Amino acid sequence: MTFIRSTLFNLAFYGATAVACVLCLPGLLLQHKGFLVIINAFVTTIYFLEKHILGLDYEVRGLENLPKEGSYIIAAKHQSPYETFKLYLLFEFPAVVLKQELLNIPLWGRFLARSEPIAIDRSRGNRAALQIIDGAKRVEKENRALVIFPQGTRVYPWETTKDKPYKSGVIRMYEATNMPIIPLALNSGMFWPRRSWVKKPGKVIFEFLPPIEPGRKSQGLLKELEENLEKATKDLQEEVP
């Protein structure tokens, strides 16, 4: 039954994405609010398919740890495509740190670019670090949430930080701005593993942890972030039956 549900969902998901990329092309010409309506409609449709075909829902914990106003940095675990489709449901207009080559994907890349992300060209060495800093300063002025995946890629639930270590980009952003870091733990990989056709029913948990307030010395912060986020993520994974 899980395989059948997954197959039905995957067909519906890829079909809906292809149709949306074509039908929503005029949205690229709309103003900011109009574009957000289109994006929200798309991610809401995907959520509907997940919930009613896969039986996969989600829960959010720790909302009290999010600032009531101003910009902030969300340092999130990244286990699955699942969380990327929830960013516009969790935040109004987040700026996501991503690989610049994603903007080259036909049609889909145009929508990514329209969402005003922080696109990083990793091949450019020191220039990539400047892109991170400049992007963080821009987002701070725009009063948007900034989402970065500190490990830089999706990881399987069983992979350790030795396999996929935390990178310093999140700390560079913290140093260059007056934004707090809010760690975001999740367990999406237990239900929607990366590169897997089969998805499982259940409930993905998103948990916002207490913030790292601005103004602290950066020495040791990356290790602190890693330890807190890994522990919380492990606890969420162990909740899954």
C-alpha positions as CSV (number, residue, x, y, z in Angstrom):
1,M,0.0,0.0,0.0
2,T,2.8,2.4,0.8
3,F,4.4,1.8,-2.6
4,I,1.1,2.3,-4.4
5,R,0.4,5.6,-2.5
6,S,4.0,6.8,-3.2
7,T,3.6,6.0,-6.9
8,L,0.3,7.9,-7.1
9,F,1.7,10.8,-5.2
10,N,4.9,11.0,-7.3
11,L,2.9,11.0,-10.6
12,A,0.6,13.7,-9.2
13,F,3.5,15.7,-7.8
14,Y,5.5,15.7,-11.0
15,G,2.4,16.4,-13.1
16,A,1.3,19.3,-10.9
17,T,4.8,20.8,-10.9
18,A,5.0,20.6,-14.7
19,V,1.6,22.1,-15.2
20,A,2.3,24.8,-12.6
21,C,5.6,25.8,-14.3
22,V,3.6,26.5,-17.5
23,L,0.4,28.0,-16.2
24,C,2.2,30.2,-13.7
25,L,4.6,31.8,-16.2
26,P,2.6,35.0,-16.3
27,G,3.2,35.2,-12.6
28,L,6.8,36.1,-13.3
29,L,5.5,39.5,-14.6
30,L,3.4,40.2,-11.5
31,Q,4.3,42.4,-8.6
32,H,5.6,41.0,-5.4
33,K,2.2,40.2,-3.8
34,G,0.8,38.6,-6.9
35,F,3.8,36.4,-7.2
36,L,3.5,35.3,-3.6
37,V,-0.2,34.3,-4.2
38,I,1.0,32.0,-7.0
39,I,3.8,30.4,-4.9
40,N,1.5,29.9,-1.9
41,A,-1.1,28.2,-4.2
42,F,1.5,25.8,-5.5
43,V,2.9,24.8,-2.2
44,T,-0.6,24.5,-0.7
45,T,-1.5,22.1,-3.6
46,I,1.6,20.0,-2.9
47,Y,0.7,19.9,0.8
48,F,-2.9,18.8,-0.2
49,L,-1.4,15.9,-2.3
50,E,0.9,14.9,0.6
51,K,-1.8,14.8,3.2
52,H,-4.5,13.1,1.2
53,I,-2.5,10.7,-1.0
54,L,0.5,9.9,1.2
55,G,-1.1,10.5,4.6
56,L,1.8,12.7,5.5
57,D,1.2,15.9,7.6
58,Y,3.3,18.1,9.7
59,E,3.4,19.8,13.1
60,V,5.3,23.0,14.2
61,R,6.8,23.4,17.6
62,G,8.7,26.2,19.3
63,L,7.0,29.1,17.5
64,E,7.6,31.2,20.6
65,N,11.3,31.2,19.7
66,L,10.7,33.2,16.5
67,P,11.2,37.0,16.8
68,K,8.0,39.0,16.6
69,E,9.5,41.4,14.1
70,G,12.6,42.0,12.1
71,S,14.9,39.7,10.2
72,Y,16.5,36.5,11.5
73,I,18.5,33.6,10.3
74,I,16.9,30.1,10.3
75,A,19.7,27.5,10.5
76,A,17.8,24.4,9.4
77,K,18.5,20.7,9.0
78,H,18.0,19.5,5.5
79,Q,16.9,15.9,5.0
80,S,14.4,16.0,2.2
81,P,12.6,18.0,-0.5
82,Y,9.7,18.0,1.9
83,E,10.9,21.0,4.0
84,T,11.7,23.1,0.9
85,F,8.0,23.0,0.0
86,K,7.0,24.2,3.5
87,L,9.2,27.3,3.6
88,Y,6.4,29.5,2.2
89,L,3.9,28.0,4.7
90,L,6.2,28.5,7.6
91,F,7.5,32.0,6.5
92,E,5.8,34.6,4.4
93,F,8.7,35.5,1.9
94,P,11.9,33.7,3.0
95,A,15.3,34.3,1.4
96,V,16.8,30.9,0.9
97,V,20.6,30.3,0.5
98,L,21.0,28.0,-2.5
99,K,23.4,26.9,-5.2
100,Q,23.5,29.3,-8.1
101,E,23.2,26.5,-10.7
102,L,19.7,25.8,-9.5
103,L,18.7,29.1,-11.2
104,N,19.6,27.6,-14.5
105,I,16.9,24.9,-14.4
106,P,14.4,25.5,-17.2
107,L,11.3,27.4,-16.0
108,W,11.7,26.3,-12.4
109,G,14.9,28.3,-12.1
110,R,13.0,31.4,-13.2
111,F,10.6,31.0,-10.3
112,L,13.5,30.5,-7.9
113,A,15.2,33.7,-9.1
114,R,11.9,35.6,-8.7
115,S,11.8,34.6,-5.1
116,E,15.0,36.6,-4.5
117,P,17.2,34.0,-2.9
118,I,20.8,34.3,-1.9
119,A,22.4,32.3,-4.8
120,I,26.0,31.2,-4.2
121,D,28.5,30.1,-6.8
122,R,30.6,27.7,-4.8
123,S,33.3,27.5,-7.4
124,R,34.3,31.1,-6.8
125,G,36.0,30.5,-3.4
126,N,36.4,33.8,-1.5
127,R,33.9,35.4,-3.8
128,A,31.3,32.9,-2.6
129,A,31.9,34.1,1.0
130,L,31.3,37.7,-0.1
131,Q,28.0,36.6,-1.8
132,I,26.9,35.1,1.5
133,I,27.7,38.3,3.5
134,D,26.2,40.7,0.9
135,G,23.1,38.6,0.7
136,A,22.6,38.5,4.4
137,K,22.9,42.3,4.7
138,R,20.4,42.7,1.9
139,V,17.9,40.4,3.6
140,E,18.3,42.1,6.9
141,K,17.3,45.4,5.3
142,E,14.3,43.8,3.7
143,N,13.0,42.4,7.1
144,R,12.7,38.9,5.7
145,A,13.5,35.5,7.3
146,L,16.8,34.0,5.9
147,V,16.9,30.2,5.6
148,I,20.3,28.5,5.4
149,F,21.1,24.8,5.6
150,P,24.4,24.8,7.5
151,Q,25.5,21.4,6.1
152,G,25.0,22.8,2.6
153,T,23.1,19.7,1.3
154,R,20.5,17.2,2.1
155,V,21.6,14.5,4.5
156,Y,20.2,11.1,5.4
157,P,18.9,10.7,9.0
158,W,21.7,8.2,9.7
159,E,24.5,10.4,8.4
160,T,26.7,12.1,11.0
161,T,28.4,15.5,10.9
162,K,31.6,13.7,10.0
163,D,29.9,12.6,6.8
164,K,28.4,16.1,6.2
165,P,30.1,18.7,8.4
166,Y,28.6,22.1,9.3
167,K,30.0,24.9,7.2
168,S,30.9,28.4,8.4
169,G,28.5,30.4,6.1
170,V,25.9,30.7,8.8
171,I,28.4,32.2,11.2
172,R,29.6,34.7,8.5
173,M,26.1,35.9,8.2
174,Y,25.7,36.2,11.9
175,E,28.9,38.2,12.2
176,A,28.0,40.6,9.4
177,T,24.5,41.4,10.6
178,N,22.4,42.0,13.7
179,M,20.2,39.0,13.2
180,P,19.8,36.1,15.7
181,I,20.2,32.5,14.6
182,I,17.2,30.3,15.2
183,P,18.0,26.6,14.8
184,L,15.3,24.5,13.1
185,A,15.3,20.7,13.8
186,L,13.2,18.3,11.8
187,N,12.7,14.7,11.0
188,S,11.4,14.8,7.4
189,G,14.0,12.2,6.2
190,M,12.2,9.5,8.2
191,F,9.2,9.9,5.9
192,W,10.5,11.3,2.6
193,P,14.1,10.2,2.2
194,R,16.3,11.9,-0.3
195,R,16.4,10.1,-3.7
196,S,13.7,7.7,-2.7
197,W,10.6,6.8,-4.7
198,V,8.8,5.5,-1.6
199,K,7.4,8.0,1.0
200,K,5.8,7.0,4.3
201,P,2.7,8.3,6.1
202,G,3.0,10.0,9.4
203,K,3.7,13.5,10.8
204,V,6.9,15.5,10.1
205,I,7.9,17.7,13.1
206,F,9.5,21.1,12.7
207,E,10.9,22.4,15.9
208,F,12.4,25.9,16.4
209,L,15.0,25.9,19.1
210,P,15.9,28.9,21.4
211,P,17.7,31.6,19.4
212,I,21.4,32.5,19.5
213,E,21.0,36.2,20.1
214,P,23.0,38.7,18.2
215,G,26.2,40.3,19.6
216,R,27.9,37.1,20.9
217,K,31.5,36.3,20.1
218,S,31.5,33.9,17.1
219,Q,34.1,31.6,18.5
220,G,32.6,28.3,19.4
221,L,29.1,29.2,18.0
222,L,29.2,26.8,15.1
223,K,30.0,24.0,17.4
224,E,27.2,25.1,19.8
225,L,24.7,25.3,16.9
226,E,25.8,21.8,15.6
227,E,25.4,20.2,19.0
228,N,22.0,21.7,19.8
229,L,20.6,21.0,16.3
230,E,21.9,17.5,16.1
231,K,20.6,16.5,19.5
232,A,17.1,18.0,18.8
233,T,17.0,16.3,15.4
234,K,18.0,13.0,16.9
235,D,15.2,13.3,19.5
236,L,12.6,14.0,16.8
237,Q,13.8,11.0,14.8
238,E,13.4,8.8,17.8
239,E,9.7,9.9,18.1
240,V,8.9,8.1,14.9
241,P,7.4,4.7,15.6
